[in-house]
Amino acid sequence: MATHPELPTWPEGRSDGFRRSEITALIGHGDGCWERASRDVLRWCVKTRSGFTVDDQRTTTPGETLEITARVAGVTIREPVQVVAVVDTPSRVGFSYRTLPGHPVSGEEAFIVHRDGDAVFLTIRSLTAPAGRQPWRALYPLLRVAQVVARRRYLRALR
């Protein structure tokens, strides 16, 4: 649980060769926004509304393994993952998942919806390193660019 979705502040720690990223965006205001976003984040809507397919969109459960699929230029890319942690409190809801062998990168990512007064935010935390296998290892520089694009989509997904 290196991305610590349960914590309001992500503690600095050893990254052991992983690139660390944390971004936050305001997604709306009020109880209606909070209820919708906190429900949707736990059902993978950040991914599905960003162009990915998730093979099981039920509410996330720690230990659950599933496959995320992306289609890029007619090529299907399969991303096996495992849910590491789920947080569900009155002011913070989200989860983190780690990549499994066969994923294009190695690491962990968290999607967290949280409140500050009336404001509702989405925070995305990630730790990323090259995958251990080819061809993904060689394609890592291109995958980093794809991650930046995907993160922009993620931040808009729950608005």
C-alpha positions in Angstrom: 0.0 0.0 0.0 2.7 2.5 -1.1 0.3 5.1 -2.4 -1.6 5.3 1.0 -5.1 6.2 -0.2 -6.3 6.4 3.4 -3.9 9.3 4.2 -4.7 13.0 3.4 -1.0 13.7 2.9 1.2 11.2 1.1 4.3 10.7 3.2 7.7 11.0 1.5 9.4 7.7 1.4 11.8 5.6 -0.6 10.7 5.3 -4.1 13.3 2.5 -5.1 13.4 3.5 -8.7 9.7 4.3 -9.1 8.6 7.7 -10.4 6.2 9.3 -8.0 3.3 11.5 -9.1 0.4 13.1 -7.2 -2.1 15.4 -8.8 -5.4 16.8 -7.5 -8.3 18.5 -9.2 -11.6 20.1 -8.0 -14.4 18.0 -9.4 -17.4 19.9 -7.9 -19.3 21.0 -4.9 -22.0 19.8 -2.6 -23.5 16.6 -1.3 -24.8 15.5 -4.7 -21.3 15.7 -6.2 -19.8 13.9 -3.2 -22.3 11.0 -3.3 -21.9 10.5 -7.1 -18.1 10.8 -7.1 -17.6 8.6 -4.0 -19.8 5.9 -5.5 -18.3 6.1 -9.0 -14.6 6.1 -7.9 -15.1 2.7 -6.2 -16.6 1.3 -9.4 -13.6 2.1 -11.7 -15.4 5.0 -13.4 -12.1 7.0 -13.4 -10.7 4.4 -15.8 -13.9 3.6 -17.8 -14.7 7.2 -18.5 -11.1 7.7 -19.6 -11.4 5.1 -22.4 -10.4 1.9 -20.6 -12.5 -1.2 -20.2 -12.6 -2.9 -16.8 -13.7 -6.6 -16.7 -15.5 -6.2 -13.4 -17.1 -2.8 -12.4 -18.6 -3.9 -9.1 -17.4 -2.0 -6.0 -13.7 -2.6 -5.5 -12.6 -5.1 -2.9 -9.1 -5.5 -1.4 -7.3 -8.5 -2.9 -9.5 -8.5 -6.0 -7.6 -9.2 -9.3 -9.0 -8.1 -12.6 -7.9 -7.0 -16.1 -8.1 -3.5 -17.5 -8.0 -3.2 -21.2 -6.9 -0.3 -23.4 -7.2 0.0 -27.2 -4.5 2.1 -28.9 -4.3 2.4 -32.7 -6.2 -0.9 -33.1 -4.0 -2.8 -30.6 -5.5 -4.2 -27.4 -3.3 -3.8 -24.4 -4.2 -5.9 -21.3 -3.3 -4.6 -17.9 -3.6 -7.2 -15.1 -4.0 -5.5 -11.6 -4.8 -6.3 -8.0 -6.7 -4.0 -5.6 -4.4 -3.3 -2.6 -6.5 -1.1 -0.4 -9.9 0.5 -0.2 -10.8 3.5 1.9 -14.4 4.5 2.6 -14.9 7.2 5.2 -17.3 10.2 5.5 -14.8 12.5 3.9 -12.4 10.2 1.9 -13.3 7.4 -0.5 -11.0 5.5 -2.9 -8.7 2.7 -3.6 -5.2 1.7 -4.8 -4.2 -1.1 -7.1 -0.8 -2.6 -8.0 0.2 -3.9 -11.4 0.7 -7.6 -11.9 3.1 -9.4 -14.3 2.1 -8.7 -17.9 1.1 -5.1 -17.2 2.9 -2.5 -19.4 4.5 -0.8 -16.3 5.3 -1.8 -12.8 3.8 0.1 -9.9 0.8 1.2 -7.9 -1.9 3.8 -8.5 -4.6 5.3 -6.3 -7.8 7.1 -7.0 -9.1 9.1 -4.1 -12.2 11.3 -3.8 -12.1 13.6 -0.8 -13.9 16.6 0.7 -12.8 19.9 2.1 -16.0 21.7 3.3 -18.3 21.8 0.3 -15.6 21.2 -2.3 -15.0 17.7 -3.7 -11.6 16.7 -5.1 -10.1 13.8 -7.0 -6.5 12.9 -6.2 -4.4 10.5 -8.2 -1.2 9.0 -6.8 1.1 6.8 -8.7 4.4 5.0 -8.4 5.7 3.8 -11.8 8.7 2.0 -13.1 9.5 0.0 -16.3 7.9 -3.4 -16.5 10.2 -6.4 -16.2 9.4 -7.9 -19.6 9.8 -6.8 -23.2 8.4 -5.2 -25.3 7.0 -3.0 -22.5 10.4 -2.4 -20.9 11.7 -0.9 -24.1 8.5 1.1 -24.7 8.6 2.7 -21.2 9.5 6.2 -22.4 6.4 6.2 -24.7 4.3 4.7 -21.9 5.3 7.7 -19.6 3.8 10.1 -22.2 0.7 8.0 -22.4 0.4 8.1 -18.6 0.5 11.9 -18.6 -2.4 11.9 -21.2 -4.3 9.4 -19.2 -4.0 11.4 -15.9 -5.5 14.4 -17.6 -8.5 12.3 -18.6 -8.7 10.8 -15.1 -9.0 14.2 -13.6 -12.0 15.0 -15.8 -13.7 11.6 -15.4 -15.7 12.3 -12.3 -16.8 15.9 -13.1 
